[in-house]
Amino acid sequence: MSASYLPAVHDGLDHYMQQINRFDVLSRQQEYELAMRFRRRGDIEAAHRLICANLRFVVKIANEYRGYGLKLLDLIQEGNIGLMLAVKKFDPERGIRLISYAVWWIRAYIHNYIIRTWSLVKIGTTQAQKRLFFKLSQTRALLSNQEIEPESSQIAETLAVSDEEVEQMALRMSARDASLNVELSEGSDYSLLDTLADERSNQEEQLVEKQQSRALSTQVRSALKILNPRERRIIHQRVLSDSPRTLQEIADDYGISRERVRQVEQNAMRKMREHLEPTLAAGES
């Protein structure tokens, strides 16, 4: 499926709506036939028609999230990705319409985009936190009466969470990211970046660190030589590799159990520590 279904950010919303409104809404029978063509024969043209016919529904769903201060076209773009994935996974023989199935995927992609974009520090990682993020403002508005701000306890009771969770999320939502390059006063070249301490090492410290790193590498290579070939390979794959392998993967290679791999790894590490201890002790004295 192509990214051609995604609206270009620089295009106006009116232009985008004119483009997608050209596509007719499909009847249940038309949708079923197209979905079966795609599911059975991988007919890309059928998938194209299914997507185009439902683009206007993505816009409707994206409009529900305009209150988060993000560009509507960006929300639509993420929703369209969800729609494309839904078309790929849709089973027309289950007897439901595509949009009824796709709405979950569309919302999921829009939700994830809002979470990613809202702050460089993650707003919420668990499903409960994400639900609280999206329900907090809505619930506060529903509970407001005569412009009186509802208590955190009221919101917490309504959403079945603790007062502390409501207060923490409200605080995180109110504190958006600030650029370090923003001027502290108008017309000034002094920014937040200038207030940060330079914690980089000086040249002497960098030289010492480099020498220590080289010495440690030499010691580790020496320690590896005392291991047998299997121990050495396991240490390389489990400890020294940039992409460590799992116990099960190595166990499959050797035709042994995961527990046996773990024992070999622990034994090899013990040998290396015993070899390195006299050298490290001498370096510290």
TORKOL-4160 file (C-alpha; in steps of 0.2 Angstrom, whole numbers, padded with zeros to 4 digits, m for minus):
285
<pt num="1" X="0000" Y="0000" Z="0000"/>
<pt num="2" X="0007" Y="0017" Z="m0005"/>
<pt num="3" X="0009" Y="0033" Z="0005"/>
<pt num="4" X="0000" Y="0042" Z="m0009"/>
<pt num="5" X="m0016" Y="0040" Z="0002"/>
<pt num="6" X="m0008" Y="0052" Z="0015"/>
<pt num="7" X="m0011" Y="0071" Z="0014"/>
<pt num="8" X="0004" Y="0082" Z="0011"/>
<pt num="9" X="0006" Y="0093" Z="0026"/>
<pt num="10" X="0008" Y="0109" Z="0016"/>
<pt num="11" X="m0008" Y="0106" Z="0006"/>
<pt num="12" X="m0023" Y="0115" Z="0013"/>
<pt num="13" X="m0037" Y="0105" Z="0022"/>
<pt num="14" X="m0050" Y="0111" Z="0010"/>
<pt num="15" X="m0040" Y="0105" Z="m0005"/>
<pt num="16" X="m0038" Y="0088" Z="0003"/>
<pt num="17" X="m0056" Y="0087" Z="0007"/>
<pt num="18" X="m0060" Y="0091" Z="m0011"/>
<pt num="19" X="m0049" Y="0077" Z="m0017"/>
<pt num="20" X="m0056" Y="0063" Z="m0005"/>
<pt num="21" X="m0074" Y="0068" Z="m0008"/>
<pt num="22" X="m0072" Y="0063" Z="m0026"/>
<pt num="23" X="m0073" Y="0045" Z="m0020"/>
<pt num="24" X="m0090" Y="0037" Z="m0018"/>
<pt num="25" X="m0095" Y="0028" Z="m0003"/>
<pt num="26" X="m0096" Y="0009" Z="m0006"/>
<pt num="27" X="m0111" Y="m0002" Z="m0003"/>
<pt num="28" X="m0110" Y="m0017" Z="0008"/>
<pt num="29" X="m0109" Y="m0028" Z="m0007"/>
<pt num="30" X="m0096" Y="m0018" Z="m0016"/>
<pt num="31" X="m0085" Y="m0017" Z="0000"/>
<pt num="32" X="m0087" Y="m0036" Z="0002"/>
<pt num="33" X="m0082" Y="m0040" Z="m0016"/>
<pt num="34" X="m0067" Y="m0028" Z="m0016"/>
<pt num="35" X="m0061" Y="m0035" Z="0001"/>
<pt num="36" X="m0062" Y="m0053" Z="m0005"/>
<pt num="37" X="m0052" Y="m0049" Z="m0021"/>
<pt num="38" X="m0039" Y="m0041" Z="m0010"/>
<pt num="39" X="m0039" Y="m0055" Z="0003"/>
<pt num="40" X="m0039" Y="m0069" Z="m0009"/>
<pt num="41" X="m0029" Y="m0062" Z="m0024"/>
<pt num="42" X="m0019" Y="m0048" Z="m0016"/>
<pt num="43" X="m0028" Y="m0036" Z="m0028"/>
<pt num="44" X="m0020" Y="m0019" Z="m0024"/>
<pt num="45" X="m0032" Y="m0009" Z="m0035"/>
<pt num="46" X="m0046" Y="m0017" Z="m0024"/>
<pt num="47" X="m0037" Y="m0011" Z="m0008"/>
<pt num="48" X="m0035" Y="0006" Z="m0016"/>
<pt num="49" X="m0053" Y="0008" Z="m0018"/>
<pt num="50" X="m0057" Y="0002" Z="0000"/>
<pt num="51" X="m0045" Y="0015" Z="0007"/>
<pt num="52" X="m0051" Y="0029" Z="m0004"/>
<pt num="53" X="m0069" Y="0026" Z="0000"/>
<pt num="54" X="m0066" Y="0027" Z="0019"/>
<pt num="55" X="m0054" Y="0042" Z="0019"/>
<pt num="56" X="m0068" Y="0054" Z="0024"/>
<pt num="57" X="m0071" Y="0044" Z="0040"/>
<pt num="58" X="m0053" Y="0046" Z="0045"/>
<pt num="59" X="m0056" Y="0065" Z="0044"/>
<pt num="60" X="m0071" Y="0064" Z="0055"/>
<pt num="61" X="m0062" Y="0054" Z="0068"/>
<pt num="62" X="m0046" Y="0065" Z="0068"/>
<pt num="63" X="m0057" Y="0080" Z="0071"/>
<pt num="64" X="m0062" Y="0073" Z="0088"/>
<pt num="65" X="m0043" Y="0076" Z="0093"/>
<pt num="66" X="m0041" Y="0094" Z="0087"/>
<pt num="67" X="m0041" Y="0100" Z="0105"/>
<pt num="68" X="m0023" Y="0093" Z="0108"/>
<pt num="69" X="m0015" Y="0108" Z="0098"/>
<pt num="70" X="m0009" Y="0097" Z="0084"/>
<pt num="71" X="m0011" Y="0100" Z="0065"/>
<pt num="72" X="m0027" Y="0092" Z="0059"/>
<pt num="73" X="m0018" Y="0086" Z="0043"/>
<pt num="74" X="m0005" Y="0077" Z="0054"/>
<pt num="75" X="m0018" Y="0068" Z="0064"/>
<pt num="76" X="m0027" Y="0063" Z="0047"/>
<pt num="77" X="m0011" Y="0056" Z="0041"/>
<pt num="78" X="m0008" Y="0045" Z="0056"/>
<pt num="79" X="m0026" Y="0040" Z="0055"/>
<pt num="80" X="m0024" Y="0035" Z="0037"/>
<pt num="81" X="m0010" Y="0024" Z="0041"/>
<pt num="82" X="m0021" Y="0015" Z="0054"/>
<pt num="83" X="m0034" Y="0013" Z="0040"/>
<pt num="84" X="m0022" Y="0005" Z="0028"/>
<pt num="85" X="m0017" Y="m0007" Z="0041"/>
<pt num="86" X="m0035" Y="m0011" Z="0045"/>
<pt num="87" X="m0038" Y="m0015" Z="0026"/>
<pt num="88" X="m0024" Y="m0027" Z="0026"/>
<pt num="89" X="m0031" Y="m0036" Z="0041"/>
<pt num="90" X="m0049" Y="m0035" Z="0037"/>
<pt num="91" X="m0059" Y="m0051" Z="0035"/>
<pt num="92" X="m0075" Y="m0047" Z="0026"/>
<pt num="93" X="m0082" Y="m0064" Z="0030"/>
<pt num="94" X="m0085" Y="m0059" Z="0048"/>
<pt num="95" X="m0100" Y="m0049" Z="0042"/>
<pt num="96" X="m0095" Y="m0032" Z="0048"/>
<pt num="97" X="m0092" Y="m0016" Z="0038"/>
<pt num="98" X="m0074" Y="m0011" Z="0036"/>
<pt num="99" X="m0076" Y="0006" Z="0045"/>
<pt num="100" X="m0083" Y="m0003" Z="0060"/>
<pt num="101" X="m0067" Y="m0013" Z="0061"/>
<pt num="102" X="m0055" Y="0000" Z="0055"/>
<pt num="103" X="m0060" Y="0013" Z="0068"/>
<pt num="104" X="m0050" Y="0005" Z="0082"/>
<pt num="105" X="m0034" Y="0005" Z="0071"/>
<pt num="106" X="m0037" Y="0023" Z="0066"/>
<pt num="107" X="m0039" Y="0029" Z="0084"/>
<pt num="108" X="m0024" Y="0019" Z="0090"/>
<pt num="109" X="m0013" Y="0027" Z="0077"/>
<pt num="110" X="m0019" Y="0044" Z="0081"/>
<pt num="111" X="m0018" Y="0041" Z="0100"/>
<pt num="112" X="0000" Y="0035" Z="0098"/>
<pt num="113" X="0005" Y="0050" Z="0087"/>
<pt num="114" X="m0002" Y="0062" Z="0100"/>
<pt num="115" X="0007" Y="0053" Z="0114"/>
<pt num="116" X="0023" Y="0054" Z="0104"/>
<pt num="117" X="0021" Y="0072" Z="0099"/>
<pt num="118" X="0015" Y="0079" Z="0116"/>
<pt num="119" X="0031" Y="0078" Z="0125"/>
<pt num="120" X="0049" Y="0072" Z="0122"/>
<pt num="121" X="0046" Y="0064" Z="0139"/>
<pt num="122" X="0033" Y="0050" Z="0137"/>
<pt num="123" X="0016" Y="0056" Z="0144"/>
<pt num="124" X="0010" Y="0038" Z="0147"/>
<pt num="125" X="0017" Y="0021" Z="0144"/>
<pt num="126" X="0004" Y="0009" Z="0150"/>
<pt num="127" X="m0014" Y="0008" Z="0143"/>
<pt num="128" X="m0021" Y="0015" Z="0159"/>
<pt num="129" X="m0010" Y="0030" Z="0158"/>
<pt num="130" X="m0014" Y="0033" Z="0140"/>
<pt num="131" X="m0033" Y="0031" Z="0144"/>
<pt num="132" X="m0031" Y="0044" Z="0158"/>
<pt num="133" X="m0022" Y="0056" Z="0146"/>
<pt num="134" X="m0036" Y="0056" Z="0133"/>
<pt num="135" X="m0050" Y="0056" Z="0146"/>
<pt num="136" X="m0044" Y="0069" Z="0158"/>
<pt num="137" X="m0049" Y="0085" Z="0149"/>
<pt num="138" X="m0065" Y="0077" Z="0143"/>
<pt num="139" X="m0070" Y="0072" Z="0161"/>
<pt num="140" X="m0065" Y="0088" Z="0169"/>
<pt num="141" X="m0076" Y="0097" Z="0156"/>
<pt num="142" X="m0091" Y="0086" Z="0160"/>
<pt num="143" X="m0089" Y="0088" Z="0178"/>
<pt num="144" X="m0087" Y="0107" Z="0178"/>
<pt num="145" X="m0102" Y="0116" Z="0184"/>
<pt num="146" X="m0105" Y="0135" Z="0184"/>
<pt num="147" X="m0086" Y="0137" Z="0180"/>
<pt num="148" X="m0081" Y="0129" Z="0196"/>
<pt num="149" X="m0066" Y="0118" Z="0193"/>
<pt num="150" X="m0069" Y="0100" Z="0199"/>
<pt num="151" X="m0058" Y="0092" Z="0212"/>
<pt num="152" X="m0045" Y="0079" Z="0208"/>
<pt num="153" X="m0055" Y="0067" Z="0219"/>
<pt num="154" X="m0071" Y="0069" Z="0208"/>
<pt num="155" X="m0061" Y="0066" Z="0192"/>
<pt num="156" X="m0052" Y="0051" Z="0200"/>
<pt num="157" X="m0068" Y="0043" Z="0206"/>
<pt num="158" X="m0076" Y="0045" Z="0188"/>
<pt num="159" X="m0061" Y="0037" Z="0179"/>
<pt num="160" X="m0058" Y="0024" Z="0193"/>
<pt num="161" X="m0040" Y="0029" Z="0196"/>
<pt num="162" X="m0031" Y="0037" Z="0211"/>
<pt num="163" X="m0030" Y="0056" Z="0215"/>
<pt num="164" X="m0012" Y="0055" Z="0214"/>
<pt num="165" X="m0013" Y="0048" Z="0196"/>
<pt num="166" X="m0025" Y="0062" Z="0191"/>
<pt num="167" X="m0013" Y="0076" Z="0198"/>
<pt num="168" X="0002" Y="0069" Z="0190"/>
<pt num="169" X="m0005" Y="0068" Z="0173"/>
<pt num="170" X="m0013" Y="0085" Z="0174"/>
<pt num="171" X="0005" Y="0092" Z="0179"/>
<pt num="172" X="0013" Y="0083" Z="0165"/>
<pt num="173" X="0000" Y="0089" Z="0152"/>
<pt num="174" X="0002" Y="0107" Z="0158"/>
<pt num="175" X="0021" Y="0107" Z="0156"/>
<pt num="176" X="0025" Y="0106" Z="0137"/>
<pt num="177" X="0043" Y="0105" Z="0131"/>
<pt num="178" X="0052" Y="0121" Z="0129"/>
<pt num="179" X="0066" Y="0124" Z="0117"/>
<pt num="180" X="0084" Y="0127" Z="0124"/>
<pt num="181" X="0086" Y="0140" Z="0110"/>
<pt num="182" X="0072" Y="0151" Z="0116"/>
<pt num="183" X="0078" Y="0169" Z="0121"/>
<pt num="184" X="0076" Y="0172" Z="0139"/>
<pt num="185" X="0072" Y="0190" Z="0135"/>
<pt num="186" X="0066" Y="0199" Z="0119"/>
<pt num="187" X="0081" Y="0204" Z="0108"/>
<pt num="188" X="0093" Y="0195" Z="0119"/>
<pt num="189" X="0106" Y="0182" Z="0113"/>
<pt num="190" X="0105" Y="0173" Z="0130"/>
<pt num="191" X="0095" Y="0157" Z="0130"/>
<pt num="192" X="0091" Y="0143" Z="0141"/>
<pt num="193" X="0105" Y="0133" Z="0133"/>
<pt num="194" X="0117" Y="0146" Z="0140"/>
<pt num="195" X="0112" Y="0143" Z="0158"/>
<pt num="196" X="0117" Y="0124" Z="0157"/>
<pt num="197" X="0134" Y="0119" Z="0164"/>
<pt num="198" X="0147" Y="0112" Z="0153"/>
<pt num="199" X="0149" Y="0095" Z="0160"/>
<pt num="200" X="0161" Y="0088" Z="0146"/>
<pt num="201" X="0178" Y="0082" Z="0152"/>
<pt num="202" X="0193" Y="0092" Z="0149"/>
<pt num="203" X="0207" Y="0086" Z="0137"/>
<pt num="204" X="0217" Y="0079" Z="0152"/>
<pt num="205" X="0202" Y="0069" Z="0158"/>
<pt num="206" X="0198" Y="0063" Z="0141"/>
<pt num="207" X="0216" Y="0057" Z="0138"/>
<pt num="208" X="0215" Y="0047" Z="0155"/>
<pt num="209" X="0198" Y="0040" Z="0151"/>
<pt num="210" X="0205" Y="0034" Z="0134"/>
<pt num="211" X="0220" Y="0026" Z="0141"/>
<pt num="212" X="0210" Y="0017" Z="0155"/>
<pt num="213" X="0198" Y="0011" Z="0141"/>
<pt num="214" X="0213" Y="0004" Z="0131"/>
<pt num="215" X="0220" Y="m0004" Z="0146"/>
<pt num="216" X="0203" Y="m0012" Z="0151"/>
<pt num="217" X="0201" Y="m0019" Z="0133"/>
<pt num="218" X="0219" Y="m0027" Z="0134"/>
<pt num="219" X="0214" Y="m0035" Z="0150"/>
<pt num="220" X="0198" Y="m0042" Z="0144"/>
<pt num="221" X="0206" Y="m0049" Z="0128"/>
<pt num="222" X="0219" Y="m0057" Z="0140"/>
<pt num="223" X="0205" Y="m0065" Z="0151"/>
<pt num="224" X="0196" Y="m0071" Z="0136"/>
<pt num="225" X="0211" Y="m0082" Z="0131"/>
<pt num="226" X="0209" Y="m0093" Z="0147"/>
<pt num="227" X="0192" Y="m0098" Z="0141"/>
<pt num="228" X="0189" Y="m0113" Z="0131"/>
<pt num="229" X="0181" Y="m0111" Z="0113"/>
<pt num="230" X="0163" Y="m0113" Z="0118"/>
<pt num="231" X="0164" Y="m0102" Z="0134"/>
<pt num="232" X="0173" Y="m0089" Z="0123"/>
<pt num="233" X="0159" Y="m0089" Z="0110"/>
<pt num="234" X="0145" Y="m0088" Z="0123"/>
<pt num="235" X="0153" Y="m0073" Z="0131"/>
<pt num="236" X="0155" Y="m0064" Z="0115"/>
<pt num="237" X="0137" Y="m0068" Z="0110"/>
<pt num="238" X="0130" Y="m0064" Z="0127"/>
<pt num="239" X="0140" Y="m0050" Z="0134"/>
<pt num="240" X="0152" Y="m0042" Z="0121"/>
<pt num="241" X="0140" Y="m0041" Z="0106"/>
<pt num="242" X="0131" Y="m0025" Z="0102"/>
<pt num="243" X="0116" Y="m0037" Z="0099"/>
<pt num="244" X="0116" Y="m0050" Z="0113"/>
<pt num="245" X="0108" Y="m0067" Z="0109"/>
<pt num="246" X="0096" Y="m0075" Z="0120"/>
<pt num="247" X="0100" Y="m0091" Z="0130"/>
<pt num="248" X="0087" Y="m0100" Z="0120"/>
<pt num="249" X="0096" Y="m0095" Z="0103"/>
<pt num="250" X="0113" Y="m0101" Z="0109"/>
<pt num="251" X="0105" Y="m0117" Z="0117"/>
<pt num="252" X="0098" Y="m0121" Z="0100"/>
<pt num="253" X="0115" Y="m0119" Z="0092"/>
<pt num="254" X="0123" Y="m0131" Z="0104"/>
<pt num="255" X="0108" Y="m0143" Z="0106"/>
<pt num="256" X="0108" Y="m0140" Z="0125"/>
<pt num="257" X="0096" Y="m0133" Z="0138"/>
<pt num="258" X="0095" Y="m0114" Z="0142"/>
<pt num="259" X="0100" Y="m0118" Z="0160"/>
<pt num="260" X="0116" Y="m0126" Z="0153"/>
<pt num="261" X="0120" Y="m0111" Z="0143"/>
<pt num="262" X="0117" Y="m0100" Z="0158"/>
<pt num="263" X="0129" Y="m0111" Z="0169"/>
<pt num="264" X="0143" Y="m0110" Z="0156"/>
<pt num="265" X="0141" Y="m0091" Z="0155"/>
<pt num="266" X="0142" Y="m0090" Z="0174"/>
<pt num="267" X="0157" Y="m0101" Z="0175"/>
<pt num="268" X="0166" Y="m0091" Z="0161"/>
<pt num="269" X="0162" Y="m0075" Z="0170"/>
<pt num="270" X="0169" Y="m0082" Z="0186"/>
<pt num="271" X="0185" Y="m0087" Z="0177"/>
<pt num="272" X="0187" Y="m0070" Z="0169"/>
<pt num="273" X="0184" Y="m0061" Z="0186"/>
<pt num="274" X="0197" Y="m0072" Z="0195"/>
<pt num="275" X="0210" Y="m0068" Z="0181"/>
<pt num="276" X="0206" Y="m0049" Z="0181"/>
<pt num="277" X="0206" Y="m0046" Z="0200"/>
<pt num="278" X="0225" Y="m0046" Z="0203"/>
<pt num="279" X="0227" Y="m0034" Z="0188"/>
<pt num="280" X="0213" Y="m0022" Z="0194"/>
<pt num="281" X="0219" Y="m0022" Z="0212"/>
<pt num="282" X="0237" Y="m0018" Z="0206"/>
<pt num="283" X="0229" Y="m0003" Z="0196"/>
<pt num="284" X="0220" Y="0004" Z="0211"/>
<pt num="285" X="0235" Y="0003" Z="0223"/>
